Amino acid sequence: MIFVTLWTMKSLKFFVGISLSVLSLIVVIPAEGGVVAHSPRIPVLVGKKVNPMQKIEIIPGVDPLEMTGMTVDFTGTTDVDDIVSVGIYIAGRGEYSLGECLGKRKVKGRGEVRVDIPGMAVGDTLRLWVAVSLRDTVDLSHCVSAHCRELLTKDGAVGIERTGGESHRVGVALRQKRQDGVVSSRIPGLATANDGTLLAIFDARHDSRRDLQGDIDIALHRSTDGGMTWKPMQRIIDMGQWGGLPEKYNGVSDACILVDRKNGDVYVAGLWMHGALDGDGKWIEGLTADSTYWVHQWKERGSQPGTGVKETCQFLIVKSRDNGLTWSAPRNITAETKRPEWWLYAPSPGQGITLGDGTLVFPTEGRDKDGVTFSNIMYSQDNGATWVASEPAYDDVTECNAVELDDGAIMLNMRDNRNRKSVEVNGRRVCMTRDLGKTWTEHPTSRSALREPVCMGSLHRHHYVSSDGQPCSVLLFSNPDNPLVRRDMTLKASFDRGMTWPVENQVLYDESKGWGYSSITSIDEHTIGILYESGLANIVFIAVELDEIVKK
């Protein structure tokens, strides 16, 4: 006899003849071997051709197992019509990659279907995926479930009971590899315009996944229906062949988006690198489209003191007065904001904020007179006419996001290089200012909460009305909740100005391994939007109902 065991936790182990977990269901069948099924916590994506849902591991006994098919059940799916087809695939080499399709069926609104796999002899352990394709448009509040209920063999059906398997949230694969001729899309930023339009910005890396320097533009997608569908890609910062150099030596990256809540203007800031500097920080002459020299603004002397285009990377800003439909030409504010002795001054990816008094604030970062990294803010008190850089909040930190607390203080949450490969002492650096960054103090939770694998994280303050009609707000934070690896994308909530982040107010929304950057916005009072980098697509958009995270 064999036991067929369905794992409900990744940490459970399978043993032939015995299971040590009371959460697993054991079914006795007349054969030898075993079957293990696991549904990872990952979204199912509109726009992705095929979505892995449940992984099946078939462990044959002494004799080969002749499989003829599977019965796939869709119990737990909000609307089965969201699913176009289901297939059984050989597992690929990557964590969630799919190999050969063994069988596929149209779903046509049925609660379960049989997928035939004729003459499939299984002599060694075989790993398969149950995978689905979705309609072109799906309500993002829906869930989808697809799991193998029976493994069909020539000797009969092997029942695989579902024990606590969870449905998958629906998302949108907003950016995929080589979409629109772009090799890689990275560094998401997300904001909601005053008219409700969602604005998603990102690096359009045309030739390579690599950071600056390269042929990189800042691009945008707009959504007017809460993120279900998105308009075609727009390039909003593209320096072309400026200064006689090819586009590969005029890259723009690491953009941040800010909506002026007083008048509706939208700003996007980006970092432009013109040409390249050598190992001593000196301008290189004669670069062409055939040149292979590459340098990074954060490494060695890739950006240097000064404000000129041949000395240092440039801080650009563009503006829209029509909720992202059209954009101004880039305005260079490097000389206005960067101290000449600093090696670098740059926007921090994500989203900026408007303070209660109308002050506009961008989270920013740079390298000081010794090349050491820092985080700070840049602000404008005249509707974006002029901008001022604050004092650094801390050293050896970089990408940051800011919020204004209910008492008027600005909280800056920062990626800290000290967390690199540090598990016992690990946490985001958090500092506070009450004078627009002239002075900073550390928050009590600095480096002791919100663990990270040294990666960008997103901080956002969401406003809503409680069940008893009182105005409320909650701090929301998103990042890879893992001290070593960029995976386990998690949304967390705090009701006490970031002092605590209760486990019951956390949502693991994507456990896949990816680049891990994310950006949060309020779609409306009841819904949170997250744009993030996933192991399933370059950039994914999901919507999270407030009730899912706000559980007091």
C-alpha positions in Angstrom: 0.0 0.0 0.0 1.0 3.7 -0.3 -0.1 6.8 1.4 -1.0 9.9 -0.6 -0.2 13.0 1.4 -1.1 16.6 0.6 1.3 19.1 2.3 -0.4 22.2 3.6 2.9 23.7 4.9 6.2 24.0 3.0 8.0 22.7 6.0 6.2 19.4 6.3 8.1 16.3 5.2 6.7 13.3 3.3 7.4 9.8 4.5 6.3 6.6 2.8 3.8 5.0 5.2 3.8 7.8 7.8 3.0 11.5 8.2 4.0 13.4 11.3 1.5 16.3 10.7 -2.0 16.2 11.9 -2.8 18.8 9.2 -2.2 16.3 6.4 -4.8 13.9 5.1 -3.7 10.3 4.5 -5.5 8.1 2.0 -4.7 4.4 1.6 -4.7 3.1 -1.9 -3.7 -0.3 -3.4 -0.3 0.5 -4.9 3.3 1.5 -4.0 4.7 5.0 -4.1 3.3 8.4 -3.1 2.0 11.8 -4.3 2.7 15.2 -2.8 0.7 18.4 -3.8 1.5 21.9 -2.8 -0.1 25.3 -3.7 2.4 28.1 -3.2 1.3 31.6 -2.1 1.6 33.3 -5.4 -0.9 35.3 -7.5 -2.5 34.2 -10.7 -1.9 36.8 -13.4 -4.0 38.4 -16.1 -1.8 38.9 -19.1 0.5 36.0 -18.3 0.0 33.2 -20.9 0.0 30.3 -18.3 0.0 30.6 -14.5 1.4 27.8 -12.3 -1.1 27.0 -9.5 -0.3 23.7 -7.8 2.8 21.6 -7.9 2.4 17.8 -7.9 5.2 15.4 -7.1 4.6 11.8 -8.1 6.8 9.3 -6.4 6.4 5.8 -8.0 6.8 2.6 -6.2 8.7 -0.5 -7.3 6.7 -0.7 -10.5 6.4 2.2 -12.9 3.1 4.1 -12.6 1.1 4.5 -15.8 -0.7 7.8 -15.5 -3.7 8.6 -17.8 -4.7 12.0 -16.6 -5.9 14.2 -13.7 -9.2 15.6 -12.5 -8.8 19.3 -11.7 -11.2 20.9 -9.2 -11.9 24.7 -9.2 -13.6 24.8 -5.7 -12.7 28.2 -4.1 -12.7 30.1 -7.4 -14.9 33.3 -7.2 -16.0 32.9 -10.8 -15.0 29.9 -12.8 -15.6 31.9 -16.0 -12.4 33.8 -15.2 -10.5 30.6 -16.2 -10.1 30.0 -19.9 -8.2 26.7 -19.8 -6.2 24.4 -17.5 -3.2 22.3 -18.3 -0.7 19.9 -16.8 2.9 20.8 -17.4 6.3 19.2 -16.6 8.0 21.4 -14.0 10.9 23.5 -15.5 14.2 24.2 -14.0 13.2 27.5 -12.4 11.2 27.7 -9.2 7.9 28.4 -11.1 8.8 27.7 -14.7 6.8 25.4 -16.9 8.2 22.8 -19.3 6.3 20.5 -21.7 2.5 20.6 -21.7 1.2 17.0 -21.2 -2.4 17.9 -21.6 -4.8 20.9 -21.7 -8.6 21.5 -21.6 -10.9 24.4 -21.9 -12.8 25.0 -18.7 -16.0 26.6 -20.0 -17.4 27.5 -16.6 -17.3 23.9 -15.3 -16.5 23.2 -11.6 -14.0 20.5 -12.5 -12.5 19.0 -15.7 -10.5 15.9 -16.6 -7.2 16.5 -18.3 -6.1 13.4 -20.3 -2.4 12.4 -20.3 -2.5 9.2 -22.3 0.3 6.6 -21.9 2.4 8.5 -19.4 4.7 6.0 -17.7 6.2 7.3 -14.5 9.4 5.3 -13.5 11.2 8.1 -11.5 10.0 10.9 -9.4 8.0 13.3 -11.6 7.2 16.9 -10.8 4.2 18.5 -12.5 2.3 21.8 -12.4 -1.4 22.4 -12.6 -1.6 25.7 -14.5 -4.3 28.0 -15.8 -4.8 30.7 -18.3 -7.2 33.6 -17.5 -9.5 35.9 -19.4 -8.0 39.2 -20.6 -9.9 41.1 -17.9 -10.7 39.8 -14.4 -12.0 41.6 -11.3 -9.0 42.0 -9.1 -11.1 41.2 -6.0 -11.6 37.6 -7.3 -9.7 34.5 -6.3 -8.8 31.5 -8.4 -8.2 27.9 -7.3 -7.1 24.9 -9.3 -6.0 21.7 -7.7 -5.7 18.1 -8.6 -8.5 16.1 -7.0 -7.6 12.8 -8.5 -4.6 11.3 -10.2 -5.9 8.9 -12.9 -3.9 5.7 -13.7 -4.6 2.6 -15.8 -5.3 0.8 -12.5 -7.8 3.4 -11.2 -8.0 6.8 -9.6 -5.7 8.0 -6.8 -7.6 10.4 -4.6 -5.8 13.6 -3.4 -8.0 15.3 -0.9 -7.6 19.0 -0.5 -6.7 19.9 3.0 -6.7 23.7 3.6 -5.3 24.6 0.2 -5.8 28.3 -0.3 -7.1 30.2 -3.4 -4.8 32.5 -5.3 -5.4 36.2 -5.5 -5.7 37.7 -9.1 -3.1 40.2 -10.3 -2.0 41.7 -13.5 1.3 40.9 -15.2 1.9 44.6 -16.1 5.4 44.1 -17.4 6.9 40.9 -18.7 10.3 40.2 -20.3 10.7 41.8 -23.7 7.3 43.4 -23.6 7.2 46.4 -26.0 10.7 45.5 -27.2 12.0 46.2 -23.7 14.4 43.5 -22.4 13.7 44.1 -18.7 11.3 46.4 -16.8 12.4 47.3 -13.2 12.1 49.8 -10.3 8.3 50.3 -9.9 6.6 53.4 -8.6 2.9 53.8 -8.1 0.6 56.8 -7.3 -3.1 57.7 -7.6 -3.8 60.9 -9.4 -6.5 63.2 -7.9 -9.0 62.0 -10.4 -8.4 58.4 -9.4 -6.2 57.4 -12.3 -3.5 55.0 -11.3 0.0 55.9 -12.6 2.6 53.1 -12.7 6.2 54.2 -13.6 9.2 52.0 -14.2 12.6 51.6 -15.8 12.3 50.5 -19.4 15.7 48.8 -19.8 15.9 48.3 -23.6 19.1 46.3 -24.0 19.9 44.7 -20.7 18.7 43.9 -17.1 21.7 45.8 -15.9 21.4 49.1 -13.9 22.8 52.4 -15.2 24.7 53.1 -17.4 22.6 51.8 -20.3 19.8 52.5 -22.8 17.1 53.1 -20.1 14.1 55.3 -20.2 11.4 56.1 -17.6 8.1 54.8 -18.8 4.5 54.9 -17.6 1.2 52.9 -17.7 -2.1 54.5 -16.8 -5.2 52.8 -15.5 -8.6 54.4 -15.2 -10.5 51.3 -13.8 -8.6 50.6 -10.6 -5.8 48.5 -12.2 -7.9 45.9 -14.1 -6.7 47.2 -17.4 -3.8 49.5 -18.4 -3.1 51.9 -21.2 -0.1 51.3 -23.6 3.3 52.2 -22.4 4.4 55.9 -22.6 8.0 57.1 -22.4 8.0 60.1 -20.2 11.8 60.7 -19.6 14.0 59.7 -22.6 17.2 61.7 -23.2 17.8 60.0 -26.6 21.3 60.8 -28.1 21.9 63.9 -26.1 25.3 65.5 -26.4 26.2 63.4 -29.4 26.4 60.2 -27.4 24.3 57.1 -28.2 21.3 56.2 -26.0 23.3 53.5 -24.2 25.3 56.4 -22.7 22.2 58.6 -21.8 20.3 56.3 -19.5 17.6 57.5 -17.0 16.7 55.3 -14.0 15.3 55.0 -10.4 12.3 57.2 -10.8 9.9 58.5 -8.1 6.4 59.8 -8.6 4.6 62.5 -6.5 1.1 63.9 -6.8 0.5 67.4 -5.6 -2.7 66.8 -3.6 -3.5 70.6 -3.6 -3.7 71.2 -7.3 -3.4 67.8 -9.0 0.0 68.3 -10.7 2.0 65.1 -11.0 5.8 65.0 -10.8 8.3 62.3 -11.8 11.9 62.5 -10.9 14.6 60.4 -12.4 18.4 60.1 -12.4 20.2 60.7 -15.8 23.7 59.5 -16.5 25.4 61.1 -19.4 28.5 59.4 -20.8 30.8 57.6 -18.3 33.6 58.3 -15.9 36.8 56.2 -15.6 38.2 54.5 -12.4 39.6 57.9 -11.3 36.3 59.7 -11.8 37.4 61.4 -15.0 35.3 61.9 -18.1 35.9 59.4 -20.9 36.0 60.8 -24.4 35.0 59.1 -27.7 32.3 56.7 -26.5 30.3 55.2 -29.3 27.4 52.7 -29.8 30.1 50.0 -30.1 31.8 50.9 -26.9 31.5 48.3 -24.1 32.6 50.3 -21.1 30.1 50.3 -18.2 30.0 52.0 -14.9 27.5 52.3 -12.1 26.7 55.6 -10.2 26.8 53.8 -6.8 30.1 52.0 -7.4 33.6 53.2 -7.3 33.8 56.7 -9.0 30.8 56.3 -11.3 29.5 59.7 -10.2 31.7 62.5 -8.7 31.7 65.9 -7.0 30.4 68.9 -9.0 27.2 69.5 -10.8 28.1 69.4 -14.5 26.9 66.6 -16.9 30.5 65.4 -17.3 31.1 65.3 -13.6 28.1 63.8 -11.9 24.7 62.1 -12.5 21.9 64.6 -13.1 18.7 65.0 -11.2 15.8 65.4 -13.7 12.1 66.2 -13.1 9.1 66.2 -15.4 5.5 67.4 -14.8 2.0 66.5 -15.9 -1.0 68.8 -15.5 -3.5 66.3 -16.9 -3.2 63.2 -14.7 -0.4 61.6 -16.7 -1.7 62.0 -20.2 1.0 64.4 -21.3 4.4 65.4 -19.8 6.7 68.4 -19.8 10.3 68.3 -21.1 12.8 67.2 -18.5 14.0 70.0 -16.1 17.5 69.6 -14.7 17.6 70.6 -11.0 21.0 69.2 -10.2 22.7 72.5 -9.5 19.7 73.6 -7.5 19.7 70.6 -5.1 23.0 68.8 -5.1 25.8 70.0 -2.9 28.9 70.3 -5.1 31.0 68.2 -2.7 28.6 65.3 -2.8 29.5 62.5 -5.2 25.8 61.8 -6.1 22.3 63.1 -5.5 19.3 61.0 -6.7 15.6 60.4 -6.3 14.7 57.3 -4.3 12.4 54.9 -6.2 8.7 54.8 -5.2 6.4 57.6 -4.3 6.7 61.1 -2.9 4.1 62.8 -0.6 2.3 66.1 -0.1 2.3 67.3 3.5 -0.8 68.7 5.2 0.5 72.3 4.6 1.0 71.6 0.9 4.8 71.1 1.0 5.9 68.6 -1.7 8.4 65.9 -0.5 10.5 63.5 -2.5 12.5 60.7 -0.8 16.1 61.0 -2.0 19.5 59.5 -1.5 23.1 60.1 -2.5 26.8 59.8 -1.7 28.5 62.3 0.5 31.9 64.0 0.1 33.7 60.7 0.9 31.5 58.6 -1.4 29.5 57.1 1.5 25.8 56.6 0.9 23.0 58.5 2.7 19.3 59.0 2.7 17.4 62.3 3.0 14.4 64.2 1.5 14.0 67.0 -1.1 11.1 69.4 -0.7 9.3 72.3 -2.4 7.2 74.9 -0.6 6.2 76.8 -3.8 4.3 74.2 -5.8 7.4 72.8 -7.4 9.0 76.0 -8.6 12.1 75.5 -6.5 13.5 72.5 -4.6 15.7 72.1 -1.5 17.7 69.1 -0.4 17.7 68.3 3.4 20.5 67.2 5.6 21.3 63.4 5.4 19.2 61.4 7.8 21.8 58.6 8.2 24.9 57.1 6.6 25.4 53.8 4.8 21.7 53.8 3.8 20.1 54.3 0.4 16.6 53.8 -1.0 13.9 55.2 1.3 10.3 56.2 1.5 8.6 58.9 3.6 5.2 59.4 5.3 3.8 62.3 7.3 2.5 61.1 10.6 -0.7 62.5 12.3 1.4 64.8 14.5 3.1 66.4 11.5 6.5 64.6 11.8 8.0 63.0 8.7 9.1 59.4 9.0 11.8 58.2 6.7 12.2 54.4 6.3 15.5 53.3 4.8 17.3 50.4 3.2 20.4 49.8 5.4 23.5 48.2 4.1 24.4 46.9 7.6 21.6 44.3 7.2 23.5 42.6 4.4 23.7 38.9 5.4 22.9 39.8 9.0 20.1 37.7 10.5 20.3 38.2 14.3 20.5 42.0 14.0 18.3 43.0 11.1 15.8 45.8 10.5 15.1 48.9 8.4 16.7 52.1 9.5 13.9 54.6 10.5 14.5 58.3 11.3 12.2 61.2 12.1 12.3 65.0 11.4 10.0 67.9 12.4 11.9 70.6 10.5 12.0 69.3 6.9 15.3 67.4 7.5 17.4 70.1 9.1 17.7 67.7 12.1 16.9 64.0 12.4 16.3 61.6 15.3 16.1 57.8 15.2 12.8 56.1 15.7 12.7 53.6 18.6 12.2 50.7 16.2 15.2 51.6 14.0 17.1 48.4 13.0 14.8 46.3 15.3 11.7 45.9 13.2 10.8 45.3 9.5 13.5 42.9 8.5 15.0 43.0 5.0 17.5 41.3 2.7 18.9 44.8 1.9 16.3 45.9 -0.7 14.0 48.8 -1.5 10.8 48.9 0.6 7.6 50.9 0.4 6.0 52.9 3.1 2.5 54.5 2.8 -0.1 56.1 5.0 -3.6 55.2 4.2 -6.7 57.1 5.4 -10.1 55.6 5.9 -13.2 55.8 8.1 -13.8 53.3 10.8 -17.0 51.3 11.3 -18.2 53.8 13.9 -17.6 56.7 11.5 -14.3 58.0 12.9 -11.5 59.2 10.5 -8.5 56.8 10.8 -5.2 56.1 9.2 -2.8 53.2 9.1 0.8 52.9 8.1 1.4 50.3 5.4 4.8 48.7 4.6 5.8 46.3 1.8 9.1 44.5 1.1 10.6 41.0 0.9 10.0 39.8 4.5 13.2 37.7 4.6 16.6 38.6 6.0 18.7 36.9 3.3 16.7 36.4 0.1 14.4 38.7 -1.9 11.3 36.7 -1.6 8.1 36.5 0.5 6.7 39.9 -0.5 4.6 40.9 2.5 2.2 43.8 3.3 2.2 44.9 6.9 0.1 47.4 8.9 0.8 49.5 12.0 -1.8 51.4 14.0 0.6 53.1 16.4 2.9 55.2 14.2 5.2 52.3 13.3 5.9 51.2 16.9 4.5 47.7 16.2 3.6 45.7 13.1 1.3 42.9 14.4 1.5 39.5 12.7 -2.3 39.4 12.4 -2.1 42.6 10.3 0.3 41.1 7.7 -0.4 39.6 4.3 2.1 37.4 2.4 1.0 38.2 -1.1 3.8 36.6 -3.2 6.4 34.1 -1.9 8.3 33.9 -5.2 11.9 35.0 -5.5 12.3 38.2 -7.5 14.1 41.6 -7.4 11.7 42.6 -4.6 11.0 46.3 -5.2 7.5 47.5 -4.5 5.3 50.7 -4.3 2.0 51.1 -2.4 -0.9 53.5 -3.2 -4.5 54.0 -2.0 -6.8 53.1 -4.9 -9.8 54.2 -2.8 -10.7 54.2 0.9 -11.3 50.4 0.9 -8.6 49.2 -1.5 -4.8 49.2 -1.5 -2.8 48.9 -4.7 0.7 47.4 -4.9 3.1 47.5 -7.9 6.0 45.2 -7.3 8.8 43.0 -8.9 7.9 39.3 -8.8 9.4 36.0 -9.8 6.4 35.5 -12.0 6.7 38.6 -14.2 9.0 41.7 -14.3 6.3 43.9 -12.6 3.0 42.8 -11.1 0.0 44.8 -9.9 -2.4 43.6 -7.2 -5.2 45.1 -5.3 -5.7 44.3 -1.6 -9.0 44.9 0.2 -8.4 47.0 3.4 -10.4 44.4 5.4 -7.7 41.9 4.6 -4.9 43.8 6.3 -6.8 46.0 8.8 -7.8 43.4 11.4 -7.9 45.1 14.8 
